[in-house]
Amino acid sequence: MATTETIRLSGERETLLVTLYAKALESRSPASILKDSVADAIVRRLDYDFARLGLGARDATGLAIRAKFLDDLVRRFIAAHPDGIVLNLGCGLDSRIARVDPPAGTRWFDLDYPDVIDIRRRFYPARDGYSMIGSSVTEVGWLEAVPDDGRGIIIAEGLLAYLGSDDVPRLLDRLTAHFPGGELAFDGYSSLGVALLPLHPAIRATGATLHWAIDDPRELERQVPRLTFVAEIAGSDFEDLARAPWPMQMLARTVGAIPFLRRMGRMLRYRF
């Protein structure tokens, strides 16, 4: 029998359990989109009351579809750049490294707070080309551990909205200057989205506070000149939405047809 693991997190750190549980919950379905058996195994080992997060099937499916989109983006990047660098910011206990399973030659870096990385090491073994970095993303020194001799893909899933409004452009300016080129993808929330998301039971349960909003994706081009806006992908645009229950498909398409609702929460892609 697996040993039960006790963890104590709060605020933005605790939100990693929201995404972990959503992926585990969705992966228990016979029709799972993500098939994240690693997340499910970790959840079953944790001594934590996941019911307090108030996550339902629709939440789980939505977060799984978002994760699958990012997984596929990383897979395509690695296929084009086998010796590239993957930088997964605010990794929490996410199993993207296991889901993507990059080939030898790919250098993969997962970053989160030191206490989160300490927890992560309980569940994720060492593997060739894989490094975990314990640091706040807004600290400067951690980037020295990441090579600068190849193209990079930077993923920030469920992270940037928790940073300060000035912290995000400063962070992205440092990251885009570090690599000779690459891609960036993250979930961005409009001002309305940042105002409403704390009303969700899971966010209320953690006590996390959101700060950074992005209404116009091109504003980030002006703040970080090395960035070039590529695409804005709303929930109704994800290919895997077609595999979701039809009521969820209808809701996503309705929201996607109304501009101010469409931008409440969407995926944003840039190149640099």
C-alpha positions as CSV (number, residue, x, y, z in Angstrom):
1,M,0.0,0.0,0.0
2,A,1.3,3.5,-0.9
3,T,2.4,5.7,1.9
4,T,0.0,8.6,2.7
5,E,1.6,12.0,2.1
6,T,0.6,15.0,4.2
7,I,1.1,18.4,2.7
8,R,0.1,21.8,4.0
9,L,-0.3,24.6,1.5
10,S,-2.3,27.9,1.4
11,G,-3.0,30.8,-1.0
12,E,-1.6,30.6,-4.5
13,R,0.5,27.5,-3.6
14,E,-2.7,25.6,-2.7
15,T,-4.1,26.2,-6.1
16,L,-1.7,23.6,-7.4
17,L,-4.0,21.1,-5.8
18,V,-7.0,22.5,-7.7
19,T,-5.4,21.7,-11.1
20,L,-3.9,18.4,-9.9
21,Y,-7.3,17.2,-8.6
22,A,-9.1,18.4,-11.8
23,K,-6.7,16.4,-14.0
24,A,-7.0,13.3,-11.8
25,L,-10.8,13.6,-11.7
26,E,-11.1,13.9,-15.4
27,S,-8.7,11.0,-16.0
28,R,-10.9,8.6,-14.1
29,S,-13.5,8.9,-16.8
30,P,-13.5,6.1,-19.4
31,A,-13.6,8.8,-22.1
32,S,-10.8,10.8,-20.5
33,I,-9.1,13.4,-22.7
34,L,-6.0,13.8,-20.7
35,K,-5.5,10.2,-19.3
36,D,-3.3,11.5,-16.5
37,S,-2.8,8.4,-14.4
38,V,0.1,10.1,-12.6
39,A,-2.1,12.9,-11.3
40,D,-4.6,10.3,-10.2
41,A,-2.0,8.3,-8.4
42,I,-0.7,11.3,-6.5
43,V,-4.1,12.5,-5.5
44,R,-4.8,9.0,-4.0
45,R,-1.7,9.3,-1.9
46,L,-2.4,12.8,-0.5
47,D,-3.9,13.3,2.9
48,Y,-6.1,16.3,1.8
49,D,-9.8,17.0,1.7
50,F,-10.3,17.6,-2.1
51,A,-14.0,17.9,-1.6
52,R,-13.5,21.4,-0.1
53,L,-12.4,22.7,-3.5
54,G,-15.9,22.2,-4.9
55,L,-14.7,21.0,-8.3
56,G,-17.3,19.5,-10.6
57,A,-17.0,17.4,-13.8
58,R,-17.2,20.6,-16.0
59,D,-14.3,22.2,-14.1
60,A,-12.3,19.0,-14.5
61,T,-12.9,18.7,-18.2
62,G,-12.2,22.3,-18.9
63,L,-8.8,22.2,-17.1
64,A,-8.0,18.9,-18.8
65,I,-8.7,20.4,-22.2
66,R,-6.5,23.4,-21.4
67,A,-3.7,21.1,-20.2
68,K,-4.0,18.9,-23.3
69,F,-3.7,21.9,-25.5
70,L,-0.4,22.9,-23.8
71,D,0.9,19.3,-23.9
72,D,0.3,19.2,-27.7
73,L,2.0,22.6,-28.1
74,V,5.1,21.2,-26.3
75,R,5.1,18.0,-28.3
76,R,5.0,20.0,-31.6
77,F,7.9,22.2,-30.3
78,I,10.0,19.2,-29.4
79,A,9.3,17.6,-32.7
80,A,10.6,20.7,-34.5
81,H,13.5,21.3,-32.0
82,P,14.6,18.0,-30.5
83,D,17.5,19.7,-28.7
84,G,15.3,22.5,-27.5
85,I,14.6,23.7,-23.9
86,V,11.2,23.4,-22.2
87,L,10.6,25.8,-19.3
88,N,7.5,24.9,-17.3
89,L,6.8,27.8,-14.9
90,G,4.7,27.3,-11.7
91,C,4.7,23.5,-12.3
92,G,3.2,22.5,-9.0
93,L,2.6,18.8,-9.0
94,D,1.6,18.8,-12.7
95,S,2.7,15.7,-14.6
96,R,3.4,17.3,-18.0
97,I,6.9,15.8,-18.1
98,A,5.3,12.3,-17.8
99,R,2.5,13.0,-20.2
100,V,4.7,14.4,-22.9
101,D,7.6,12.0,-22.1
102,P,10.3,14.0,-24.1
103,P,13.0,12.1,-25.9
104,A,16.7,12.2,-25.0
105,G,18.2,15.5,-26.0
106,T,15.4,17.6,-24.8
107,R,16.2,19.7,-21.7
108,W,13.2,20.2,-19.5
109,F,13.0,22.5,-16.4
110,D,10.1,22.6,-13.9
111,L,10.1,25.6,-11.6
112,D,8.1,26.5,-8.5
113,Y,8.6,27.7,-5.0
114,P,11.2,25.8,-3.0
115,D,8.7,24.2,-0.6
116,V,6.6,23.1,-3.6
117,I,9.6,21.5,-5.3
118,D,10.4,19.7,-2.1
119,I,7.0,18.1,-2.3
120,R,7.3,17.5,-6.0
121,R,10.5,15.5,-5.4
122,R,8.5,13.0,-3.4
123,F,6.5,12.0,-6.5
124,Y,8.8,12.6,-9.5
125,P,12.0,10.6,-9.9
126,A,15.1,11.9,-11.6
127,R,15.4,11.4,-15.4
128,D,17.9,12.3,-18.0
129,G,17.5,15.9,-19.2
130,Y,15.1,16.8,-16.4
131,S,15.7,19.4,-13.7
132,M,13.5,20.9,-11.0
133,I,14.3,24.4,-9.7
134,G,13.1,25.7,-6.4
135,S,12.5,29.5,-6.6
136,S,9.9,32.2,-6.8
137,V,9.5,32.9,-10.5
138,T,10.0,36.6,-9.8
139,E,13.5,36.0,-8.3
140,V,16.3,36.7,-10.8
141,G,19.0,34.2,-10.0
142,W,17.2,31.0,-10.9
143,L,17.5,31.6,-14.6
144,E,21.2,31.0,-14.4
145,A,20.4,27.3,-14.1
146,V,18.7,27.3,-17.5
147,P,20.9,27.0,-20.6
148,D,20.7,29.8,-23.2
149,D,22.1,27.8,-26.2
150,G,18.9,26.7,-27.8
151,R,15.3,27.7,-28.6
152,G,12.9,27.5,-25.7
153,I,9.2,27.0,-25.1
154,I,7.9,28.7,-22.0
155,I,4.7,27.4,-20.5
156,A,2.9,29.2,-17.6
157,E,-0.3,27.3,-16.8
158,G,-2.3,28.9,-14.0
159,L,0.5,31.2,-12.9
160,L,0.7,34.7,-14.3
161,A,-2.6,36.0,-13.0
162,Y,-1.3,35.6,-9.4
163,L,1.7,37.8,-10.1
164,G,1.8,41.6,-9.7
165,S,1.0,43.8,-12.7
166,D,4.6,45.0,-13.0
167,D,6.1,41.5,-12.3
168,V,4.7,39.9,-15.4
169,P,6.4,42.1,-18.1
170,R,9.6,42.2,-16.1
171,L,9.6,38.4,-16.0
172,L,8.8,37.9,-19.6
173,D,11.4,40.5,-20.6
174,R,14.1,38.5,-18.8
175,L,13.0,35.2,-20.2
176,T,12.8,36.3,-23.8
177,A,16.2,37.9,-23.6
178,H,17.7,34.7,-22.2
179,F,16.9,32.5,-25.2
180,P,17.9,33.1,-28.9
181,G,14.2,32.5,-29.7
182,G,11.2,30.4,-29.0
183,E,7.5,30.3,-28.0
184,L,5.4,31.4,-25.0
185,A,2.0,30.1,-24.0
186,F,-0.1,31.0,-20.9
187,D,-3.7,31.3,-19.8
188,G,-4.6,35.0,-19.6
189,Y,-7.6,36.5,-17.9
190,S,-9.3,39.8,-18.7
191,S,-10.0,42.4,-16.0
192,L,-13.5,40.9,-15.7
193,G,-12.1,37.4,-15.5
194,V,-9.7,38.4,-12.7
195,A,-12.6,40.1,-10.8
196,L,-14.9,37.1,-11.1
197,L,-12.5,34.1,-10.8
198,P,-12.1,34.5,-7.0
199,L,-15.9,33.8,-6.7
200,H,-15.2,30.2,-7.8
201,P,-15.4,27.8,-4.8
202,A,-11.9,26.4,-5.4
203,I,-10.3,29.8,-5.4
204,R,-12.3,30.9,-2.3
205,A,-11.2,27.7,-0.6
206,T,-7.5,28.4,-1.1
207,G,-7.7,32.1,-0.3
208,A,-5.5,32.9,-3.4
209,T,-5.5,36.4,-4.8
210,L,-5.4,37.3,-8.5
211,H,-3.7,40.5,-9.7
212,W,-2.6,40.5,-13.3
213,A,-5.1,40.9,-16.1
214,I,-4.6,41.2,-19.8
215,D,-7.4,42.7,-21.9
216,D,-5.5,43.4,-25.1
217,P,-3.0,40.7,-26.0
218,R,-1.0,43.2,-28.1
219,E,-0.4,45.4,-25.1
220,L,2.2,42.8,-24.0
221,E,4.0,43.3,-27.3
222,R,4.5,47.0,-26.3
223,Q,5.6,46.1,-22.8
224,V,8.0,43.3,-24.0
225,P,9.2,44.3,-27.4
226,R,10.7,40.8,-28.2
227,L,7.3,39.2,-28.1
228,T,5.1,38.9,-31.1
229,F,1.5,38.0,-30.6
230,V,0.5,34.8,-32.4
231,A,-3.0,33.7,-31.3
232,E,-5.8,34.0,-28.7
233,I,-7.5,30.7,-28.1
234,A,-10.8,30.7,-26.2
235,G,-12.4,27.6,-24.8
236,S,-14.6,27.3,-27.8
237,D,-11.5,27.0,-30.0
238,F,-9.9,24.0,-28.5
239,E,-10.0,20.9,-30.7
240,D,-10.6,18.6,-27.8
241,L,-13.8,20.5,-26.9
242,A,-15.5,18.1,-29.4
243,R,-14.8,15.3,-26.9
244,A,-16.6,17.1,-24.0
245,P,-20.2,16.5,-23.1
246,W,-22.5,18.4,-25.4
247,P,-23.9,20.8,-22.7
248,M,-20.4,21.9,-22.1
249,Q,-19.7,22.3,-25.8
250,M,-22.8,24.5,-26.2
251,L,-21.9,26.7,-23.2
252,A,-18.3,27.1,-24.5
253,R,-19.5,28.1,-27.9
254,T,-22.1,30.5,-26.5
255,V,-19.4,32.2,-24.4
256,G,-17.0,32.2,-27.3
257,A,-19.4,34.1,-29.5
258,I,-19.5,37.1,-27.0
259,P,-16.3,39.1,-27.2
260,F,-16.1,40.3,-23.6
261,L,-17.0,36.9,-22.2
262,R,-14.6,35.2,-24.6
263,R,-11.7,37.1,-23.2
264,M,-12.5,36.4,-19.6
265,G,-10.2,33.4,-19.7
266,R,-8.3,32.2,-22.8
267,M,-5.0,30.8,-23.9
268,L,-2.5,33.3,-25.4
269,R,0.4,32.4,-27.6
270,Y,3.5,34.5,-28.6
271,R,6.8,33.9,-30.3
272,F,10.0,35.7,-29.6
